[in-house]
Amino acid sequence: MKLRVFLVIASCLLSLTMGWVLSQRGESEQGTGNAHELRIGLSMDTLKEERWQKDRDLFTHRAEELGAKVFVQAANSDDARQIQDIESLISNKVNVLVIVPHNGAAMAKGVELAHASGIPVIAYDRMILDSDLDLYISFDNIKVGETQAKYALELLKGKKKPRIVRIFGAKTDPNASLFKQGQDNILKPLLDKGQIEIIHEDWAENWKPENAKKILQAAISRKGTNFDLVLAANDGTAGGAIQVLTEEGLAGKVPVIGQDAELAACQRIAKGIQSMTIYKPVKALANRSAEVAVKLAQGKPIVATSELSNGKTKVPSVLLEVVPVTKSNLRDTVIKDGFHTDKEVFGS
């Protein structure tokens, strides 16, 4: 199933907005366009993390509200298994396939398989590389990294040549590279001037907290505990770093930055042992993705206001905004949105 992409210009008051409109060529090959007949395949990297469980539940709920049936598969971070999951969803005659890839490069095969069966593919929150992907929907992940780095520099104001440990995400996840790119955009000018120092940095395989823990332990083995901040790619890796800081008697003394606004991270922020996280309103992402998936399966037009290269083509993209969360605004962000409850975060 091929897609046409049109560049459209719309005026609103005195501003111009440019966007991409996606529509299917001809009639839908998978159904008549009635929402109650729609079948959506959701292939997920993992459901081991709290964040991805929320995505699944919210996406499924919204799609079902729109009359679609969602078939969910989770690969437990195994590329071969995820390809098998995709083949299973294709055999189940889904109308559209939504993929959260474990490995953005490996899942190009999944896009190829889906297209061979006339099924459009949406990459959810993680880009699928080197493929003719139909649509990418996520948050502005470069901005996530920039926001982390800017906050880090605020915390380090007044320190002479502060020393930073950086813990990146999984090399297989394109988002990890985008987070790093965003951080680099802010940190590199100061690094080039010798105003800050990165004493150690490494990639945490599969985003596992235990691998983040090993990275910080390696930093301490090489450089000692004389560092001023840990910049972690997400809350899971931040948690691994905080385990090490706790063992060293430094928890709450060395700032730690993460992202995802996981409950454990918000609890750590409330207690003062994590400094900041990034709230990516998952409900907005899941709802928007479900709505787009249903429209795409129905052959209705979709507006994408951005485009990002995946190494093979420029992919029409929908990018949502992110929100920094600190102890001062926990109640005005994640709690106000119902992402976590006050009792969950602060206790009774």
KELO-290499 format. One line per field, with one value per residue (C-alpha): residue number from 0; residue in one letter; x negated, y, z. Coordinates in nm, 2 decimals, padded with zeros to 4 digits. Layout:
! KELO-290499
num <- [NUM, ...]
residu <- [A, ...]
east <- [X, ...]
north <- [Y, ...]
up <- [Z, ...]
This chain:
! KELO-290499
num <- [0, 1, 2, 3, 4, 5, 6, 7, 8, 9, 10, 11, 12, 13, 14, 15, 16, 17, 18, 19, 20, 21, 22, 23, 24, 25, 26, 27, 28, 29, 30, 31, 32, 33, 34, 35, 36, 37, 38, 39, 40, 41, 42, 43, 44, 45, 46, 47, 48, 49, 50, 51, 52, 53, 54, 55, 56, 57, 58, 59, 60, 61, 62, 63, 64, 65, 66, 67, 68, 69, 70, 71, 72, 73, 74, 75, 76, 77, 78, 79, 80, 81, 82, 83, 84, 85, 86, 87, 88, 89, 90, 91, 92, 93, 94, 95, 96, 97, 98, 99, 100, 101, 102, 103, 104, 105, 106, 107, 108, 109, 110, 111, 112, 113, 114, 115, 116, 117, 118, 119, 120, 121, 122, 123, 124, 125, 126, 127, 128, 129, 130, 131, 132, 133, 134, 135, 136, 137, 138, 139, 140, 141, 142, 143, 144, 145, 146, 147, 148, 149, 150, 151, 152, 153, 154, 155, 156, 157, 158, 159, 160, 161, 162, 163, 164, 165, 166, 167, 168, 169, 170, 171, 172, 173, 174, 175, 176, 177, 178, 179, 180, 181, 182, 183, 184, 185, 186, 187, 188, 189, 190, 191, 192, 193, 194, 195, 196, 197, 198, 199, 200, 201, 202, 203, 204, 205, 206, 207, 208, 209, 210, 211, 212, 213, 214, 215, 216, 217, 218, 219, 220, 221, 222, 223, 224, 225, 226, 227, 228, 229, 230, 231, 232, 233, 234, 235, 236, 237, 238, 239, 240, 241, 242, 243, 244, 245, 246, 247, 248, 249, 250, 251, 252, 253, 254, 255, 256, 257, 258, 259, 260, 261, 262, 263, 264, 265, 266, 267, 268, 269, 270, 271, 272, 273, 274, 275, 276, 277, 278, 279, 280, 281, 282, 283, 284, 285, 286, 287, 288, 289, 290, 291, 292, 293, 294, 295, 296, 297, 298, 299, 300, 301, 302, 303, 304, 305, 306, 307, 308, 309, 310, 311, 312, 313, 314, 315, 316, 317, 318, 319, 320, 321, 322, 323, 324, 325, 326, 327, 328, 329, 330, 331, 332, 333, 334, 335, 336, 337, 338, 339, 340, 341, 342, 343, 344, 345, 346, 347]
residu <- [M, K, L, R, V, F, L, V, I, A, S, C, L, L, S, L, T, M, G, W, V, L, S, Q, R, G, E, S, E, Q, G, T, G, N, A, H, E, L, R, I, G, L, S, M, D, T, L, K, E, E, R, W, Q, K, D, R, D, L, F, T, H, R, A, E, E, L, G, A, K, V, F, V, Q, A, A, N, S, D, D, A, R, Q, I, Q, D, I, E, S, L, I, S, N, K, V, N, V, L, V, I, V, P, H, N, G, A, A, M, A, K, G, V, E, L, A, H, A, S, G, I, P, V, I, A, Y, D, R, M, I, L, D, S, D, L, D, L, Y, I, S, F, D, N, I, K, V, G, E, T, Q, A, K, Y, A, L, E, L, L, K, G, K, K, K, P, R, I, V, R, I, F, G, A, K, T, D, P, N, A, S, L, F, K, Q, G, Q, D, N, I, L, K, P, L, L, D, K, G, Q, I, E, I, I, H, E, D, W, A, E, N, W, K, P, E, N, A, K, K, I, L, Q, A, A, I, S, R, K, G, T, N, F, D, L, V, L, A, A, N, D, G, T, A, G, G, A, I, Q, V, L, T, E, E, G, L, A, G, K, V, P, V, I, G, Q, D, A, E, L, A, A, C, Q, R, I, A, K, G, I, Q, S, M, T, I, Y, K, P, V, K, A, L, A, N, R, S, A, E, V, A, V, K, L, A, Q, G, K, P, I, V, A, T, S, E, L, S, N, G, K, T, K, V, P, S, V, L, L, E, V, V, P, V, T, K, S, N, L, R, D, T, V, I, K, D, G, F, H, T, D, K, E, V, F, G, S]
east <- [00.00, -00.17, -00.11, -00.10, -00.26, -00.15, -00.30, -00.02, -00.03, 00.25, 00.28, 00.41, 00.43, 00.10, -00.11, -00.18, -00.20, -00.37, -00.28, -00.27, 00.07, 00.06, 00.34, 00.37, 00.35, 00.69, 00.92, 00.80, 00.66, 00.74, 01.09, 01.39, 01.30, 01.55, 01.38, 01.55, 01.38, 01.03, 00.75, 00.44, 00.12, -00.10, -00.45, -00.64, -01.00, -00.93, -00.66, -00.91, -00.92, -00.63, -00.64, -00.57, -00.28, -00.12, -00.17, -00.01, 00.29, 00.36, 00.31, 00.54, 00.81, 00.82, 00.82, 01.10, 01.30, 01.27, 01.40, 01.07, 00.93, 00.57, 00.34, 00.04, -00.29, -00.60, -00.94, -01.14, -01.41, -01.48, -01.51, -01.44, -01.14, -01.01, -01.03, -00.84, -00.58, -00.54, -00.50, -00.23, -00.04, -00.06, 00.08, 00.36, 00.45, 00.41, 00.49, 00.21, -00.11, -00.24, -00.60, -00.80, -01.13, -01.40, -01.66, -01.57, -01.79, -01.67, -01.31, -01.36, -01.28, -00.95, -00.85, -00.95, -00.74, -00.44, -00.46, -00.48, -00.14, 00.00, -00.01, -00.12, -00.37, -00.39, -00.70, -00.59, -00.83, -01.14, -01.25, -01.29, -01.60, -01.68, -01.32, -01.03, -00.85, -00.51, -00.49, -00.69, -00.52, -00.72, -00.84, -01.11, -01.39, -01.67, -01.48, -01.47, -01.85, -01.88, -01.64, -01.84, -02.17, -02.04, -01.91, -02.24, -02.42, -02.18, -02.26, -02.63, -02.64, -02.92, -03.13, -03.47, -03.51, -03.24, -03.29, -03.01, -02.94, -02.72, -02.52, -02.37, -02.09, -02.10, -02.31, -02.04, -01.77, -01.78, -01.63, -01.94, -02.14, -01.89, -01.91, -02.29, -02.27, -02.05, -02.29, -02.59, -02.42, -02.43, -02.75, -02.99, -03.06, -03.15, -03.36, -03.54, -03.63, -03.74, -03.47, -03.33, -03.47, -03.32, -03.52, -03.34, -03.06, -02.93, -02.62, -02.39, -02.30, -01.93, -01.87, -01.92, -01.97, -02.24, -02.44, -02.41, -02.53, -02.84, -02.91, -02.91, -03.12, -03.37, -03.38, -03.45, -03.72, -03.89, -03.84, -03.72, -03.41, -03.51, -03.24, -02.95, -02.66, -02.53, -02.35, -02.15, -01.96, -01.64, -01.50, -01.59, -01.96, -01.93, -01.81, -02.11, -02.34, -02.16, -02.21, -02.59, -02.57, -02.37, -02.64, -02.90, -02.71, -02.65, -02.28, -02.12, -02.46, -02.54, -02.26, -02.12, -01.91, -01.69, -01.38, -01.04, -00.88, -00.86, -00.69, -01.01, -01.19, -00.92, -00.94, -01.32, -01.27, -01.02, -01.28, -01.56, -01.78, -01.71, -01.71, -01.50, -01.32, -01.15, -00.77, -00.67, -00.29, -00.24, 00.14, 00.11, -00.13, 00.07, 00.40, 00.26, 00.10, 00.42, 00.62, 00.36, 00.35, 00.73, 00.73, 00.45, 00.63, 00.94, 00.76, 00.83, 00.57, 00.32, 00.13, -00.23, -00.40, -00.76, -00.99, -01.30, -01.55, -01.58, -01.89, -01.69, -01.41, -01.26, -00.98, -00.66, -00.67, -00.44, -00.65, -00.50, -00.63, -00.80, -00.80, -01.09, -00.99, -01.15, -01.05, -00.89, -00.65, -00.57, -00.21, -00.16, -00.28, -00.26, -00.02, 00.21, 00.23, 00.31, 00.00, -00.08, 00.12, 00.01, 00.02, -00.20, -00.46, -00.47, -00.33, -00.05]
north <- [00.00, 00.31, 00.65, 00.99, 01.29, 01.64, 01.96, 02.19, 02.55, 02.68, 03.03, 03.11, 03.47, 03.61, 03.29, 03.02, 02.65, 02.40, 02.03, 01.70, 01.53, 01.16, 00.97, 00.62, 00.58, 00.44, 00.23, 00.06, -00.28, -00.41, -00.30, -00.08, 00.21, 00.13, 00.17, -00.13, -00.35, -00.21, -00.43, -00.26, -00.44, -00.30, -00.46, -00.35, -00.38, -00.46, -00.44, -00.48, -00.10, 00.09, 00.35, 00.10, -00.06, 00.28, 00.33, -00.01, 00.05, 00.41, 00.33, 00.02, 00.21, 00.50, 00.27, 00.07, 00.39, 00.45, 00.11, -00.07, -00.39, -00.39, -00.69, -00.65, -00.84, -00.77, -00.90, -00.86, -00.67, -00.95, -00.85, -01.19, -01.23, -00.89, -00.98, -01.30, -01.09, -00.87, -01.17, -01.29, -00.96, -00.95, -01.31, -01.17, -00.93, -00.61, -00.29, -00.09, -00.18, 00.03, -00.06, 00.04, -00.10, -00.25, -00.20, 00.08, -00.07, -00.43, -00.33, -00.20, -00.57, -00.54, -00.24, -00.43, -00.73, -00.51, -00.32, -00.65, -00.72, -00.38, -00.27, 00.09, 00.12, 00.38, 00.40, 00.48, 00.69, 00.53, 00.58, 00.28, 00.34, 00.28, 00.20, 00.35, 00.42, 00.58, 00.79, 00.86, 00.99, 01.08, 01.36, 01.60, 01.39, 01.63, 01.88, 01.63, 01.61, 01.99, 02.04, 01.79, 01.96, 02.31, 02.21, 02.04, 02.37, 02.56, 02.32, 02.36, 02.74, 02.88, 02.56, 02.59, 02.35, 02.11, 01.73, 01.53, 01.16, 01.08, 00.76, 00.72, 00.48, 00.17, 00.20, 00.01, 00.28, 00.58, 00.79, 00.74, 00.90, 01.19, 01.25, 01.26, 01.49, 01.73, 01.72, 01.78, 02.08, 02.25, 02.10, 02.10, 02.48, 02.47, 02.15, 02.31, 02.61, 02.38, 02.52, 02.18, 01.83, 01.49, 01.25, 00.93, 00.84, 00.51, 00.35, 00.14, -00.18, -00.23, 00.06, -00.17, 00.00, -00.26, -00.15, 00.21, 00.11, -00.06, 00.26, 00.48, 00.22, 00.23, 00.61, 00.60, 00.33, 00.55, 00.90, 00.86, 01.03, 01.38, 01.46, 01.71, 01.56, 01.25, 01.30, 00.98, 00.91, 00.80, 00.73, 00.36, 00.45, 00.73, 00.48, 00.25, 00.55, 00.64, 00.29, 00.35, 00.69, 00.55, 00.29, 00.57, 00.79, 01.05, 01.01, 01.35, 01.52, 01.46, 01.58, 01.31, 01.39, 01.14, 01.14, 00.96, 01.08, 00.72, 00.68, 00.57, 00.87, 01.11, 00.96, 01.01, 01.37, 01.42, 01.28, 01.49, 01.21, 01.28, 01.63, 01.63, 01.42, 01.49, 01.43, 01.31, 01.32, 00.95, 00.99, 01.25, 01.04, 00.72, 00.89, 01.07, 00.75, 00.55, 00.82, 00.84, 00.46, 00.44, 00.73, 00.57, 00.24, 00.41, 00.60, 00.94, 01.22, 01.28, 01.60, 01.57, 01.90, 01.78, 01.54, 01.35, 01.15, 00.79, 00.74, 00.63, 00.89, 01.19, 01.05, 01.26, 01.31, 01.42, 01.55, 01.64, 01.88, 01.77, 01.91, 01.93, 01.81, 01.91, 01.89, 02.24, 02.14, 01.78, 01.86, 02.10, 01.85, 01.47, 01.48, 01.74, 01.53, 01.22, 01.05, 00.97, 01.05, 01.27, 00.98, 00.77, 01.04, 01.19, 00.90, 00.94]
up <- [00.00, -00.12, 00.03, -00.14, 00.04, -00.04, 00.08, 00.20, 00.31, 00.54, 00.68, 01.03, 01.12, 00.99, 01.03, 00.78, 00.87, 00.64, 00.68, 00.51, 00.43, 00.40, 00.22, 00.08, -00.30, -00.41, -00.19, 00.12, 00.05, 00.40, 00.47, 00.37, 00.60, 00.87, 01.21, 01.36, 01.10, 01.16, 01.31, 01.44, 01.51, 01.79, 01.80, 02.11, 02.20, 02.57, 02.84, 03.12, 03.19, 03.35, 03.08, 02.80, 02.99, 03.01, 02.63, 02.55, 02.78, 02.66, 02.29, 02.31, 02.50, 02.26, 01.95, 02.10, 02.16, 01.79, 01.71, 01.62, 01.76, 01.88, 01.87, 02.09, 02.08, 02.30, 02.20, 02.53, 02.34, 02.10, 01.73, 01.59, 01.81, 01.71, 01.34, 01.42, 01.61, 01.30, 01.07, 01.31, 01.30, 00.92, 00.91, 01.14, 00.85, 01.04, 00.85, 00.99, 01.18, 01.47, 01.57, 01.88, 01.76, 01.98, 01.71, 01.47, 01.20, 01.24, 01.21, 00.85, 00.77, 00.95, 00.73, 00.42, 00.52, 00.60, 00.28, 00.08, 00.23, 00.16, 00.52, 00.62, 00.91, 01.18, 01.40, 01.76, 01.96, 01.80, 01.44, 01.21, 01.00, 00.63, 00.53, 00.34, 00.67, 00.63, 00.95, 01.26, 01.58, 01.89, 02.10, 02.00, 02.13, 02.04, 02.26, 02.54, 02.54, 02.51, 02.81, 03.02, 02.94, 03.00, 03.34, 03.42, 03.35, 03.57, 03.86, 03.80, 03.79, 04.01, 04.00, 03.84, 03.55, 03.67, 03.61, 03.46, 03.41, 03.11, 03.08, 02.73, 02.64, 02.42, 02.10, 01.92, 01.99, 01.76, 02.03, 02.25, 01.98, 01.95, 02.33, 02.30, 02.00, 02.20, 02.50, 02.27, 02.12, 02.46, 02.61, 02.32, 02.31, 02.68, 02.63, 02.34, 02.57, 02.85, 03.08, 03.17, 03.17, 03.09, 03.30, 03.18, 02.94, 02.79, 02.65, 02.87, 02.67, 02.64, 02.88, 03.18, 03.52, 03.60, 03.30, 03.40, 03.75, 03.59, 03.39, 03.70, 03.89, 03.61, 03.63, 04.00, 03.95, 03.70, 03.84, 04.20, 04.34, 04.26, 04.00, 04.02, 03.82, 03.65, 03.32, 03.25, 02.93, 03.11, 03.46, 03.45, 03.40, 03.65, 03.90, 03.84, 03.89, 04.21, 04.35, 04.31, 04.47, 04.76, 04.82, 04.81, 05.05, 04.78, 04.71, 04.72, 04.72, 04.35, 04.11, 03.88, 03.57, 03.38, 03.17, 03.13, 03.45, 03.58, 03.92, 04.09, 03.95, 04.06, 04.41, 04.41, 04.30, 04.59, 04.83, 04.68, 04.55, 04.18, 04.05, 03.73, 03.48, 03.15, 03.13, 02.79, 02.81, 02.71, 02.70, 02.43, 02.23, 02.27, 02.19, 01.89, 01.76, 01.79, 01.61, 01.33, 01.30, 01.26, 01.00, 00.81, 00.80, 00.68, 00.40, 00.55, 00.52, 00.80, 00.86, 00.97, 01.04, 01.04, 00.85, 00.98, 00.78, 00.87, 00.65, 00.34, 00.31, 00.49, 00.70, 00.76, 01.14, 01.42, 01.71, 02.05, 02.32, 02.64, 03.00, 03.25, 03.60, 03.93, 04.29, 04.25, 03.98, 04.04, 04.14, 03.84, 03.58, 03.63, 03.92, 03.76, 03.44, 03.63, 03.52, 03.89, 04.20, 04.48, 04.72, 04.49, 04.45, 04.80, 05.01, 05.27]
